[in-house]
């Protein structure tokens, strides 16, 4: 783990996207091209790409990003080959013994996620990521479920959630805002990039949630936020704020505008909707 943290440390300020998908996807499969192309589109915008370093979709993501903008987090398995040609022998490749430590690094270091159709491992990664976003154990982040035109994998997956899981009260209907299903590479890249159009990052200071922004919201923007999102405020309302004393003491993005409120820490899908609203504001 220490080696993995040291690997990423020099790239802390570079945005990163993790691409998940099947090791069994062949280069001739249209899904391979989708993964390669979305990685290339994001790399062109200055993002780096993280994958599991194996074949299939993992290779496609690193091929699209190019070696200079790629990280590989490999896993030791007896029945799959080692690191793919696009990351083999690169200093940004690291090997993990356990799946849980590998998943930690694939998720902790990224600012966005693209998931393509896969088997048990891919579904496990996708559901764990959704759990972390739903419970607030991970910072808010965009998650794209990417398909090929005419494909049915993610739509069928979503029908299971909508028809079987949500009616039993096991998830909230709002939880579907935590991900976006698309078959378009440009749309997928736009979802990742657009999430940070105005939103920058979050931090809790005591019981208050601080959302750091790139543009300061107007009085009308704040009034609209308080109208639409009063339900996720425990007390008081949503306010503009300068950096709080704890942030100043840590030198934590003190130059950015921010909004502050007492978030209930339960309705993280509603928080995601609020972030989307911040990103759509005319002042951004």
Buried (B, 14 or more C-beta within 10 A) or exposed (E): EEEBEEBBEEBEEEBBBBBBBBBEBEEEBBBBBBBBBBBBBBBEEEBBBBBBBBBBBBBBBBBBBBBEBBBBBBBEEEEBEEBBEBBBEBEBBBBBEEBEBBBBBBBBBBBBBBBBBBEEBBBBBBEBBBEBBBEBEBEBBBBBBBBBEEBEBBEEBBEEBEEEEBEEEEBBEBBBBBBBBBBBBEBBBBBBBBBBBBBBBBBEBEEBBBBBBBBBBEEEBBEBBBEBBEEBBEEEBBEBBEBBEBBEEEEBBBEBBBBBBBBBBEBBBBBBBBBBBBBEBEEB
